[in-house]
Amino acid sequence: VDRNDTRRAKHALRVCERRLAQRCRGQNRLVELPGCPPESVDFPPAAKSLFGGTEASELGCISRSTQLGRALWCLARHGGVRKALELFTGIGAGTTLLLGHALGRRQSPGTFFSVDR
């Protein structure tokens, strides 16, 4: 791997994460406050709870309102990433949702493997 390629990828990741953070009013918290735009091809979905009366943040779901969630989404959107493996998927409503969204909406979709017991 060329060091310049690594630097370019790191820079692109930072730019992408900061752009998303600005669109989401700079949030870095599990509980998403109002202000993030709706999901689109160029913007990740909010974490979701699959259980009635429960918020995704109560289940510890990483979402677009966290720096980690935005970084994962941006990394999966990067053209150099073709496959992702997620272990300990849980309910599949946080990082699973972010990775699947990012890999599935690229010009050349990637492959996503998700594992839990």
Backbone as XML, in Angstrom:
<?xml version="1.0"?>
<chain id="A" units="angstrom">
  <residue number="1" name="VAL">
    <atom name="N" x="0.846" y="-1.185" z="0.000"/>
    <atom name="CA" x="0.000" y="0.000" z="0.000"/>
    <atom name="C" x="0.885" y="1.240" z="0.000"/>
  </residue>
  <residue number="2" name="ASP">
    <atom name="N" x="0.618" y="2.111" z="-0.912"/>
    <atom name="CA" x="1.353" y="3.362" z="-1.043"/>
    <atom name="C" x="0.953" y="4.314" z="0.086"/>
  </residue>
  <residue number="3" name="ARG">
    <atom name="N" x="1.936" y="4.951" z="0.704"/>
    <atom name="CA" x="1.657" y="5.893" z="1.802"/>
    <atom name="C" x="0.773" y="7.038" z="1.344"/>
  </residue>
  <residue number="4" name="ASN">
    <atom name="N" x="0.973" y="7.489" z="0.103"/>
    <atom name="CA" x="0.140" y="8.580" z="-0.418"/>
    <atom name="C" x="-1.316" y="8.148" z="-0.546"/>
  </residue>
  <residue number="5" name="ASP">
    <atom name="N" x="-1.551" y="6.891" z="-0.932"/>
    <atom name="CA" x="-2.922" y="6.380" z="-0.998"/>
    <atom name="C" x="-3.560" y="6.388" z="0.379"/>
  </residue>
  <residue number="6" name="THR">
    <atom name="N" x="-2.794" y="5.989" z="1.374"/>
    <atom name="CA" x="-3.298" y="5.975" z="2.747"/>
    <atom name="C" x="-3.618" y="7.386" z="3.219"/>
  </residue>
  <residue number="7" name="ARG">
    <atom name="N" x="-2.744" y="8.314" z="2.919"/>
    <atom name="CA" x="-2.988" y="9.716" z="3.305"/>
    <atom name="C" x="-4.235" y="10.276" z="2.620"/>
  </residue>
  <residue number="8" name="ARG">
    <atom name="N" x="-4.374" y="9.969" z="1.326"/>
    <atom name="CA" x="-5.553" y="10.457" z="0.595"/>
    <atom name="C" x="-6.838" y="9.862" z="1.166"/>
  </residue>
  <residue number="9" name="ALA">
    <atom name="N" x="-6.806" y="8.583" z="1.479"/>
    <atom name="CA" x="-7.988" y="7.928" z="2.054"/>
    <atom name="C" x="-8.320" y="8.520" z="3.427"/>
  </residue>
  <residue number="10" name="LYS">
    <atom name="N" x="-7.304" y="8.759" z="4.231"/>
    <atom name="CA" x="-7.509" y="9.352" z="5.560"/>
    <atom name="C" x="-8.102" y="10.761" z="5.435"/>
  </residue>
  <residue number="11" name="HIS">
    <atom name="N" x="-7.582" y="11.530" z="4.496"/>
    <atom name="CA" x="-8.094" y="12.886" z="4.270"/>
    <atom name="C" x="-9.552" y="12.832" z="3.784"/>
  </residue>
  <residue number="12" name="ALA">
    <atom name="N" x="-9.845" y="11.943" z="2.845"/>
    <atom name="CA" x="-11.215" y="11.815" z="2.322"/>
    <atom name="C" x="-12.182" y="11.406" z="3.434"/>
  </residue>
  <residue number="13" name="LEU">
    <atom name="N" x="-11.736" y="10.509" z="4.315"/>
    <atom name="CA" x="-12.568" y="10.091" z="5.441"/>
    <atom name="C" x="-12.865" y="11.260" z="6.358"/>
  </residue>
  <residue number="14" name="ARG">
    <atom name="N" x="-11.851" y="12.051" z="6.675"/>
    <atom name="CA" x="-12.039" y="13.224" z="7.541"/>
    <atom name="C" x="-12.998" y="14.234" z="6.921"/>
  </residue>
  <residue number="15" name="VAL">
    <atom name="N" x="-12.810" y="14.517" z="5.641"/>
    <atom name="CA" x="-13.664" y="15.480" z="4.938"/>
    <atom name="C" x="-15.112" y="14.999" z="4.936"/>
  </residue>
  <residue number="16" name="CYS">
    <atom name="N" x="-15.319" y="13.725" z="4.617"/>
    <atom name="CA" x="-16.666" y="13.152" z="4.587"/>
    <atom name="C" x="-17.323" y="13.237" z="5.962"/>
  </residue>
  <residue number="17" name="GLU">
    <atom name="N" x="-16.610" y="12.816" z="7.014"/>
    <atom name="CA" x="-17.184" y="12.818" z="8.369"/>
    <atom name="C" x="-17.527" y="14.234" z="8.806"/>
  </residue>
  <residue number="18" name="ARG">
    <atom name="N" x="-16.675" y="15.177" z="8.527"/>
    <atom name="CA" x="-16.940" y="16.576" z="8.908"/>
    <atom name="C" x="-18.128" y="17.156" z="8.146"/>
  </residue>
  <residue number="19" name="ARG">
    <atom name="N" x="-18.237" y="16.785" z="6.865"/>
    <atom name="CA" x="-19.372" y="17.265" z="6.054"/>
    <atom name="C" x="-20.687" y="16.744" z="6.640"/>
  </residue>
  <residue number="20" name="LEU">
    <atom name="N" x="-20.711" y="15.467" z="7.000"/>
    <atom name="CA" x="-21.917" y="14.895" z="7.601"/>
    <atom name="C" x="-22.200" y="15.521" z="8.958"/>
  </residue>
  <residue number="21" name="ALA">
    <atom name="N" x="-21.157" y="15.751" z="9.746"/>
    <atom name="CA" x="-21.328" y="16.364" z="11.069"/>
    <atom name="C" x="-21.949" y="17.752" z="10.945"/>
  </residue>
  <residue number="22" name="GLN">
    <atom name="N" x="-21.497" y="18.526" z="9.962"/>
    <atom name="CA" x="-22.064" y="19.863" z="9.758"/>
    <atom name="C" x="-23.546" y="19.780" z="9.409"/>
  </residue>
  <residue number="23" name="ARG">
    <atom name="N" x="-23.905" y="18.796" z="8.591"/>
    <atom name="CA" x="-25.310" y="18.649" z="8.191"/>
    <atom name="C" x="-26.168" y="18.178" z="9.358"/>
  </residue>
  <residue number="24" name="CYS">
    <atom name="N" x="-25.526" y="17.644" z="10.386"/>
    <atom name="CA" x="-26.236" y="17.122" z="11.557"/>
    <atom name="C" x="-25.958" y="18.009" z="12.779"/>
  </residue>
  <residue number="25" name="ARG">
    <atom name="N" x="-25.594" y="19.262" z="12.519"/>
    <atom name="CA" x="-25.333" y="20.261" z="13.562"/>
    <atom name="C" x="-24.248" y="19.856" z="14.551"/>
  </residue>
  <residue number="26" name="GLY">
    <atom name="N" x="-23.257" y="19.120" z="14.076"/>
    <atom name="CA" x="-22.094" y="18.778" z="14.896"/>
    <atom name="C" x="-22.353" y="17.819" z="16.046"/>
  </residue>
  <residue number="27" name="GLN">
    <atom name="N" x="-23.455" y="17.099" z="16.005"/>
    <atom name="CA" x="-23.788" y="16.182" z="17.099"/>
    <atom name="C" x="-22.741" y="15.079" z="17.222"/>
  </residue>
  <residue number="28" name="ASN">
    <atom name="N" x="-22.485" y="14.668" z="18.452"/>
    <atom name="CA" x="-21.650" y="13.504" z="18.718"/>
    <atom name="C" x="-22.212" y="12.837" z="19.971"/>
  </residue>
  <residue number="29" name="ARG">
    <atom name="N" x="-23.382" y="12.238" z="19.802"/>
    <atom name="CA" x="-24.105" y="11.633" z="20.924"/>
    <atom name="C" x="-25.012" y="10.527" z="20.411"/>
  </residue>
  <residue number="30" name="LEU">
    <atom name="N" x="-25.319" y="9.562" z="21.268"/>
    <atom name="CA" x="-26.187" y="8.452" z="20.862"/>
    <atom name="C" x="-27.615" y="8.917" z="20.607"/>
  </residue>
  <residue number="31" name="VAL">
    <atom name="N" x="-28.099" y="9.833" z="21.439"/>
    <atom name="CA" x="-29.458" y="10.348" z="21.262"/>
    <atom name="C" x="-29.406" y="11.426" z="20.181"/>
  </residue>
  <residue number="32" name="GLU">
    <atom name="N" x="-30.038" y="11.151" z="19.042"/>
    <atom name="CA" x="-30.014" y="12.105" z="17.940"/>
    <atom name="C" x="-31.010" y="13.219" z="18.190"/>
  </residue>
  <residue number="33" name="LEU">
    <atom name="N" x="-30.503" y="14.436" z="18.211"/>
    <atom name="CA" x="-31.360" y="15.604" z="18.387"/>
    <atom name="C" x="-31.917" y="16.025" z="17.029"/>
  </residue>
  <residue number="34" name="PRO">
    <atom name="N" x="-33.007" y="16.798" z="17.021"/>
    <atom name="CA" x="-33.536" y="17.293" z="15.743"/>
    <atom name="C" x="-32.474" y="18.098" z="15.000"/>
  </residue>
  <residue number="35" name="GLY">
    <atom name="N" x="-32.529" y="18.053" z="13.695"/>
    <atom name="CA" x="-31.611" y="18.852" z="12.901"/>
    <atom name="C" x="-30.894" y="18.080" z="11.817"/>
  </residue>
  <residue number="36" name="CYS">
    <atom name="N" x="-30.865" y="16.760" z="11.913"/>
    <atom name="CA" x="-30.239" y="15.968" z="10.853"/>
    <atom name="C" x="-31.214" y="15.849" z="9.687"/>
  </residue>
  <residue number="37" name="PRO">
    <atom name="N" x="-30.703" y="15.950" z="8.474"/>
    <atom name="CA" x="-31.590" y="15.801" z="7.321"/>
    <atom name="C" x="-32.061" y="14.355" z="7.169"/>
  </residue>
  <residue number="38" name="PRO">
    <atom name="N" x="-33.092" y="14.131" z="6.370"/>
    <atom name="CA" x="-33.565" y="12.759" z="6.155"/>
    <atom name="C" x="-32.538" y="11.927" z="5.388"/>
  </residue>
  <residue number="39" name="GLU">
    <atom name="N" x="-32.672" y="10.626" z="5.523"/>
    <atom name="CA" x="-31.807" y="9.683" z="4.813"/>
    <atom name="C" x="-31.901" y="9.908" z="3.312"/>
  </residue>
  <residue number="40" name="SER">
    <atom name="N" x="-30.756" y="9.781" z="2.639"/>
    <atom name="CA" x="-30.715" y="9.859" z="1.182"/>
    <atom name="C" x="-29.530" y="9.019" z="0.710"/>
  </residue>
  <residue number="41" name="VAL">
    <atom name="N" x="-29.296" y="9.005" z="-0.568"/>
    <atom name="CA" x="-28.150" y="8.275" z="-1.096"/>
    <atom name="C" x="-26.852" y="8.835" z="-0.512"/>
  </residue>
  <residue number="42" name="ASP">
    <atom name="N" x="-26.814" y="10.154" z="-0.295"/>
    <atom name="CA" x="-25.607" y="10.813" z="0.195"/>
    <atom name="C" x="-25.638" y="11.141" z="1.684"/>
  </residue>
  <residue number="43" name="PHE">
    <atom name="N" x="-26.610" y="10.606" z="2.398"/>
    <atom name="CA" x="-26.675" y="10.861" z="3.836"/>
    <atom name="C" x="-27.191" y="9.605" z="4.535"/>
  </residue>
  <residue number="44" name="PRO">
    <atom name="N" x="-26.503" y="9.167" z="5.593"/>
    <atom name="CA" x="-26.864" y="7.898" z="6.248"/>
    <atom name="C" x="-28.204" y="7.951" z="6.973"/>
  </residue>
  <residue number="45" name="PRO">
    <atom name="N" x="-28.791" y="6.776" z="7.191"/>
    <atom name="CA" x="-30.051" y="6.704" z="7.931"/>
    <atom name="C" x="-29.827" y="6.842" z="9.434"/>
  </residue>
  <residue number="46" name="ALA">
    <atom name="N" x="-30.865" y="7.246" z="10.119"/>
    <atom name="CA" x="-30.817" y="7.282" z="11.593"/>
    <atom name="C" x="-30.913" y="5.853" z="12.115"/>
  </residue>
  <residue number="47" name="ALA">
    <atom name="N" x="-30.351" y="5.620" z="13.293"/>
    <atom name="CA" x="-30.487" y="4.311" z="13.934"/>
    <atom name="C" x="-31.970" y="4.090" z="14.228"/>
  </residue>
  <residue number="48" name="LYS">
    <atom name="N" x="-32.383" y="2.846" z="14.213"/>
    <atom name="CA" x="-33.794" y="2.527" z="14.438"/>
    <atom name="C" x="-33.919" y="1.475" z="15.526"/>
  </residue>
  <residue number="49" name="SER">
    <atom name="N" x="-35.008" y="1.510" z="16.245"/>
    <atom name="CA" x="-35.303" y="0.466" z="17.220"/>
    <atom name="C" x="-36.355" y="-0.458" z="16.624"/>
  </residue>
  <residue number="50" name="LEU">
    <atom name="N" x="-36.126" y="-1.726" z="16.755"/>
    <atom name="CA" x="-37.078" y="-2.714" z="16.254"/>
    <atom name="C" x="-38.047" y="-3.152" z="17.348"/>
  </residue>
  <residue number="51" name="PHE">
    <atom name="N" x="-37.948" y="-2.521" z="18.512"/>
    <atom name="CA" x="-38.781" y="-2.881" z="19.654"/>
    <atom name="C" x="-39.654" y="-1.699" z="20.041"/>
  </residue>
  <residue number="52" name="GLY">
    <atom name="N" x="-40.962" y="-1.898" z="20.075"/>
    <atom name="CA" x="-41.899" y="-0.836" z="20.419"/>
    <atom name="C" x="-41.591" y="-0.208" z="21.768"/>
  </residue>
  <residue number="53" name="GLY">
    <atom name="N" x="-41.712" y="1.103" z="21.839"/>
    <atom name="CA" x="-41.502" y="1.821" z="23.089"/>
    <atom name="C" x="-40.042" y="1.949" z="23.490"/>
  </residue>
  <residue number="54" name="THR">
    <atom name="N" x="-39.131" y="1.636" z="22.593"/>
    <atom name="CA" x="-37.701" y="1.708" z="22.886"/>
    <atom name="C" x="-37.001" y="2.536" z="21.813"/>
  </residue>
  <residue number="55" name="GLU">
    <atom name="N" x="-36.133" y="3.412" z="22.238"/>
    <atom name="CA" x="-35.334" y="4.207" z="21.303"/>
    <atom name="C" x="-34.036" y="3.479" z="20.993"/>
  </residue>
  <residue number="56" name="ALA">
    <atom name="N" x="-33.519" y="3.686" z="19.789"/>
    <atom name="CA" x="-32.259" y="3.043" z="19.391"/>
    <atom name="C" x="-31.121" y="3.391" z="20.345"/>
  </residue>
  <residue number="57" name="SER">
    <atom name="N" x="-31.110" y="4.622" z="20.839"/>
    <atom name="CA" x="-30.042" y="5.044" z="21.755"/>
    <atom name="C" x="-30.086" y="4.256" z="23.069"/>
  </residue>
  <residue number="58" name="GLU">
    <atom name="N" x="-31.266" y="3.843" z="23.504"/>
    <atom name="CA" x="-31.382" y="3.052" z="24.728"/>
    <atom name="C" x="-30.755" y="1.669" z="24.564"/>
  </residue>
  <residue number="59" name="LEU">
    <atom name="N" x="-30.671" y="1.218" z="23.309"/>
    <atom name="CA" x="-30.089" y="-0.089" z="23.011"/>
    <atom name="C" x="-28.604" y="0.024" z="22.677"/>
  </residue>
  <residue number="60" name="GLY">
    <atom name="N" x="-28.059" y="1.245" z="22.719"/>
    <atom name="CA" x="-26.645" y="1.467" z="22.448"/>
    <atom name="C" x="-26.287" y="1.440" z="20.977"/>
  </residue>
  <residue number="61" name="CYS">
    <atom name="N" x="-27.266" y="1.667" z="20.113"/>
    <atom name="CA" x="-27.008" y="1.634" z="18.667"/>
    <atom name="C" x="-26.167" y="2.836" z="18.243"/>
  </residue>
  <residue number="62" name="ILE">
    <atom name="N" x="-25.074" y="2.566" z="17.557"/>
    <atom name="CA" x="-24.234" y="3.627" z="17.004"/>
    <atom name="C" x="-24.983" y="4.201" z="15.801"/>
  </residue>
  <residue number="63" name="SER">
    <atom name="N" x="-25.042" y="5.517" z="15.707"/>
    <atom name="CA" x="-25.815" y="6.121" z="14.623"/>
    <atom name="C" x="-25.047" y="7.237" z="13.943"/>
  </residue>
  <residue number="64" name="ARG">
    <atom name="N" x="-25.699" y="7.847" z="12.975"/>
    <atom name="CA" x="-25.118" y="8.962" z="12.227"/>
    <atom name="C" x="-24.875" y="10.178" z="13.109"/>
  </residue>
  <residue number="65" name="SER">
    <atom name="N" x="-25.453" y="10.214" z="14.281"/>
    <atom name="CA" x="-25.250" y="11.349" z="15.182"/>
    <atom name="C" x="-23.994" y="11.193" z="16.031"/>
  </residue>
  <residue number="66" name="THR">
    <atom name="N" x="-23.216" y="10.134" z="15.795"/>
    <atom name="CA" x="-21.937" y="9.953" z="16.492"/>
    <atom name="C" x="-20.794" y="10.016" z="15.480"/>
  </residue>
  <residue number="67" name="GLN">
    <atom name="N" x="-19.654" y="10.456" z="15.940"/>
    <atom name="CA" x="-18.489" y="10.534" z="15.064"/>
    <atom name="C" x="-18.113" y="9.145" z="14.557"/>
  </residue>
  <residue number="68" name="LEU">
    <atom name="N" x="-18.196" y="8.136" z="15.409"/>
    <atom name="CA" x="-17.882" y="6.770" z="14.996"/>
    <atom name="C" x="-18.837" y="6.291" z="13.903"/>
  </residue>
  <residue number="69" name="GLY">
    <atom name="N" x="-20.129" y="6.535" z="14.062"/>
    <atom name="CA" x="-21.105" y="6.121" z="13.056"/>
    <atom name="C" x="-20.865" y="6.784" z="11.712"/>
  </residue>
  <residue number="70" name="ARG">
    <atom name="N" x="-20.574" y="8.073" z="11.738"/>
    <atom name="CA" x="-20.303" y="8.798" z="10.483"/>
    <atom name="C" x="-19.020" y="8.293" z="9.837"/>
  </residue>
  <residue number="71" name="ALA">
    <atom name="N" x="-17.996" y="8.030" z="10.647"/>
    <atom name="CA" x="-16.727" y="7.538" z="10.103"/>
    <atom name="C" x="-16.904" y="6.162" z="9.462"/>
  </residue>
  <residue number="72" name="LEU">
    <atom name="N" x="-17.661" y="5.273" z="10.099"/>
    <atom name="CA" x="-17.923" y="3.948" z="9.518"/>
    <atom name="C" x="-18.655" y="4.078" z="8.184"/>
  </residue>
  <residue number="73" name="TRP">
    <atom name="N" x="-19.679" y="4.927" z="8.149"/>
    <atom name="CA" x="-20.444" y="5.124" z="6.919"/>
    <atom name="C" x="-19.543" y="5.667" z="5.812"/>
  </residue>
  <residue number="74" name="CYS">
    <atom name="N" x="-18.732" y="6.670" z="6.137"/>
    <atom name="CA" x="-17.832" y="7.267" z="5.136"/>
    <atom name="C" x="-16.806" y="6.249" z="4.648"/>
  </residue>
  <residue number="75" name="LEU">
    <atom name="N" x="-16.269" y="5.465" z="5.558"/>
    <atom name="CA" x="-15.284" y="4.460" z="5.176"/>
    <atom name="C" x="-15.900" y="3.422" z="4.244"/>
  </residue>
  <residue number="76" name="ALA">
    <atom name="N" x="-17.110" y="2.986" z="4.547"/>
    <atom name="CA" x="-17.791" y="1.996" z="3.700"/>
    <atom name="C" x="-18.170" y="2.592" z="2.338"/>
  </residue>
  <residue number="77" name="ARG">
    <atom name="N" x="-18.380" y="3.883" z="2.271"/>
    <atom name="CA" x="-18.704" y="4.544" z="0.995"/>
    <atom name="C" x="-17.475" y="4.721" z="0.112"/>
  </residue>
  <residue number="78" name="HIS">
    <atom name="N" x="-16.300" y="4.676" z="0.709"/>
    <atom name="CA" x="-15.052" y="4.885" z="-0.028"/>
    <atom name="C" x="-14.878" y="3.793" z="-1.075"/>
  </residue>
  <residue number="79" name="GLY">
    <atom name="N" x="-14.485" y="4.174" z="-2.265"/>
    <atom name="CA" x="-14.358" y="3.227" z="-3.370"/>
    <atom name="C" x="-13.390" y="2.086" z="-3.131"/>
  </residue>
  <residue number="80" name="GLY">
    <atom name="N" x="-12.413" y="2.269" z="-2.237"/>
    <atom name="CA" x="-11.444" y="1.225" z="-1.970"/>
    <atom name="C" x="-11.978" y="0.101" z="-1.099"/>
  </residue>
  <residue number="81" name="VAL">
    <atom name="N" x="-13.112" y="0.310" z="-0.477"/>
    <atom name="CA" x="-13.712" y="-0.710" z="0.386"/>
    <atom name="C" x="-14.720" y="-1.505" z="-0.437"/>
  </residue>
  <residue number="82" name="ARG">
    <atom name="N" x="-14.471" y="-2.809" z="-0.553"/>
    <atom name="CA" x="-15.365" y="-3.651" z="-1.341"/>
    <atom name="C" x="-16.154" y="-4.622" z="-0.481"/>
  </residue>
  <residue number="83" name="LYS">
    <atom name="N" x="-15.633" y="-4.922" z="0.714"/>
    <atom name="CA" x="-16.296" y="-5.886" z="1.591"/>
    <atom name="C" x="-16.190" y="-5.414" z="3.031"/>
  </residue>
  <residue number="84" name="ALA">
    <atom name="N" x="-17.215" y="-5.750" z="3.813"/>
    <atom name="CA" x="-17.188" y="-5.453" z="5.245"/>
    <atom name="C" x="-17.726" y="-6.659" z="6.001"/>
  </residue>
  <residue number="85" name="LEU">
    <atom name="N" x="-17.166" y="-6.907" z="7.159"/>
    <atom name="CA" x="-17.610" y="-7.981" z="8.041"/>
    <atom name="C" x="-17.922" y="-7.365" z="9.387"/>
  </residue>
  <residue number="86" name="GLU">
    <atom name="N" x="-19.127" y="-7.583" z="9.857"/>
    <atom name="CA" x="-19.503" y="-7.088" z="11.177"/>
    <atom name="C" x="-19.781" y="-8.286" z="12.078"/>
  </residue>
  <residue number="87" name="LEU">
    <atom name="N" x="-19.073" y="-8.327" z="13.184"/>
    <atom name="CA" x="-19.289" y="-9.373" z="14.185"/>
    <atom name="C" x="-20.147" y="-8.793" z="15.304"/>
  </residue>
  <residue number="88" name="PHE">
    <atom name="N" x="-20.932" y="-9.608" z="15.941"/>
    <atom name="CA" x="-21.793" y="-9.170" z="17.048"/>
    <atom name="C" x="-22.791" y="-8.108" z="16.589"/>
  </residue>
  <residue number="89" name="THR">
    <atom name="N" x="-23.572" y="-8.468" z="15.607"/>
    <atom name="CA" x="-24.530" y="-7.563" z="14.976"/>
    <atom name="C" x="-25.592" y="-7.057" z="15.943"/>
  </residue>
  <residue number="90" name="GLY">
    <atom name="N" x="-25.973" y="-7.850" z="16.910"/>
    <atom name="CA" x="-27.029" y="-7.440" z="17.835"/>
    <atom name="C" x="-28.362" y="-7.373" z="17.121"/>
  </residue>
  <residue number="91" name="ILE">
    <atom name="N" x="-29.044" y="-6.236" z="17.236"/>
    <atom name="CA" x="-30.358" y="-6.118" z="16.608"/>
    <atom name="C" x="-30.281" y="-5.598" z="15.170"/>
  </residue>
  <residue number="92" name="GLY">
    <atom name="N" x="-29.089" y="-5.210" z="14.730"/>
    <atom name="CA" x="-28.917" y="-4.791" z="13.339"/>
    <atom name="C" x="-29.477" y="-3.433" z="13.008"/>
  </residue>
  <residue number="93" name="ALA">
    <atom name="N" x="-29.582" y="-2.556" z="13.985"/>
    <atom name="CA" x="-30.224" y="-1.266" z="13.736"/>
    <atom name="C" x="-29.279" y="-0.074" z="13.884"/>
  </residue>
  <residue number="94" name="GLY">
    <atom name="N" x="-27.996" y="-0.329" z="14.124"/>
    <atom name="CA" x="-27.028" y="0.754" z="14.283"/>
    <atom name="C" x="-25.949" y="0.671" z="13.221"/>
  </residue>
  <residue number="95" name="THR">
    <atom name="N" x="-24.789" y="0.116" z="13.592"/>
    <atom name="CA" x="-23.688" y="0.014" z="12.633"/>
    <atom name="C" x="-24.048" y="-0.881" z="11.459"/>
  </residue>
  <residue number="96" name="THR">
    <atom name="N" x="-24.858" y="-1.907" z="11.686"/>
    <atom name="CA" x="-25.282" y="-2.784" z="10.587"/>
    <atom name="C" x="-26.039" y="-1.974" z="9.543"/>
  </residue>
  <residue number="97" name="LEU">
    <atom name="N" x="-26.934" y="-1.137" z="10.005"/>
    <atom name="CA" x="-27.724" y="-0.294" z="9.113"/>
    <atom name="C" x="-26.827" y="0.693" z="8.358"/>
  </residue>
  <residue number="98" name="LEU">
    <atom name="N" x="-25.875" y="1.303" z="9.062"/>
    <atom name="CA" x="-24.967" y="2.262" z="8.428"/>
    <atom name="C" x="-24.099" y="1.600" z="7.357"/>
  </residue>
  <residue number="99" name="LEU">
    <atom name="N" x="-23.507" y="0.461" z="7.694"/>
    <atom name="CA" x="-22.630" y="-0.226" z="6.742"/>
    <atom name="C" x="-23.408" y="-0.735" z="5.530"/>
  </residue>
  <residue number="100" name="GLY">
    <atom name="N" x="-24.567" y="-1.332" z="5.771"/>
    <atom name="CA" x="-25.390" y="-1.827" z="4.666"/>
    <atom name="C" x="-25.832" y="-0.707" z="3.745"/>
  </residue>
  <residue number="101" name="HIS">
    <atom name="N" x="-26.222" y="0.414" z="4.321"/>
    <atom name="CA" x="-26.648" y="1.574" z="3.533"/>
    <atom name="C" x="-25.501" y="2.088" z="2.673"/>
  </residue>
  <residue number="102" name="ALA">
    <atom name="N" x="-24.345" y="2.261" z="3.278"/>
    <atom name="CA" x="-23.201" y="2.820" z="2.555"/>
    <atom name="C" x="-22.719" y="1.896" z="1.442"/>
  </residue>
  <residue number="103" name="LEU">
    <atom name="N" x="-22.599" y="0.618" z="1.729"/>
    <atom name="CA" x="-22.106" y="-0.327" z="0.722"/>
    <atom name="C" x="-23.113" y="-0.561" z="-0.396"/>
  </residue>
  <residue number="104" name="GLY">
    <atom name="N" x="-24.384" y="-0.487" z="-0.078"/>
    <atom name="CA" x="-25.417" y="-0.780" z="-1.067"/>
    <atom name="C" x="-25.778" y="0.362" z="-1.984"/>
  </residue>
  <residue number="105" name="ARG">
    <atom name="N" x="-25.343" y="1.562" z="-1.673"/>
    <atom name="CA" x="-25.753" y="2.709" z="-2.473"/>
    <atom name="C" x="-24.609" y="3.355" z="-3.244"/>
  </residue>
  <residue number="106" name="ARG">
    <atom name="N" x="-23.555" y="2.596" z="-3.428"/>
    <atom name="CA" x="-22.433" y="3.091" z="-4.226"/>
    <atom name="C" x="-22.670" y="2.731" z="-5.690"/>
  </residue>
  <residue number="107" name="GLN">
    <atom name="N" x="-21.896" y="3.344" z="-6.581"/>
    <atom name="CA" x="-22.025" y="3.002" z="-8.005"/>
    <atom name="C" x="-21.740" y="1.525" z="-8.227"/>
  </residue>
  <residue number="108" name="SER">
    <atom name="N" x="-20.759" y="0.993" z="-7.510"/>
    <atom name="CA" x="-20.487" y="-0.439" z="-7.597"/>
    <atom name="C" x="-20.641" y="-0.990" z="-6.179"/>
  </residue>
  <residue number="109" name="PRO">
    <atom name="N" x="-21.833" y="-1.535" z="-5.867"/>
    <atom name="CA" x="-22.135" y="-1.969" z="-4.500"/>
    <atom name="C" x="-21.126" y="-2.980" z="-3.959"/>
  </residue>
  <residue number="110" name="GLY">
    <atom name="N" x="-20.881" y="-2.882" z="-2.663"/>
    <atom name="CA" x="-19.964" y="-3.797" z="-1.997"/>
    <atom name="C" x="-20.712" y="-4.981" z="-1.405"/>
  </residue>
  <residue number="111" name="THR">
    <atom name="N" x="-19.979" y="-5.843" z="-0.732"/>
    <atom name="CA" x="-20.539" y="-7.033" z="-0.090"/>
    <atom name="C" x="-20.434" y="-6.854" z="1.420"/>
  </residue>
  <residue number="112" name="PHE">
    <atom name="N" x="-21.495" y="-7.181" z="2.118"/>
    <atom name="CA" x="-21.542" y="-6.991" z="3.566"/>
    <atom name="C" x="-21.916" y="-8.315" z="4.226"/>
  </residue>
  <residue number="113" name="PHE">
    <atom name="N" x="-21.069" y="-8.751" z="5.162"/>
    <atom name="CA" x="-21.323" y="-9.961" z="5.930"/>
    <atom name="C" x="-21.592" y="-9.543" z="7.372"/>
  </residue>
  <residue number="114" name="SER">
    <atom name="N" x="-22.661" y="-10.074" z="7.927"/>
    <atom name="CA" x="-23.056" y="-9.715" z="9.284"/>
    <atom name="C" x="-23.275" y="-11.003" z="10.082"/>
  </residue>
  <residue number="115" name="VAL">
    <atom name="N" x="-22.658" y="-11.104" z="11.257"/>
    <atom name="CA" x="-22.693" y="-12.331" z="12.037"/>
    <atom name="C" x="-23.102" y="-12.045" z="13.473"/>
  </residue>
  <residue number="116" name="ASP">
    <atom name="N" x="-23.958" y="-12.870" z="13.987"/>
    <atom name="CA" x="-24.292" y="-12.872" z="15.405"/>
    <atom name="C" x="-24.708" y="-14.285" z="15.748"/>
  </residue>
  <residue number="117" name="ARG">
    <atom name="N" x="-24.908" y="-14.575" z="16.985"/>
    <atom name="CA" x="-25.242" y="-15.970" z="17.358"/>
    <atom name="C" x="-26.617" y="-16.375" z="16.998"/>
  </residue>
</chain>
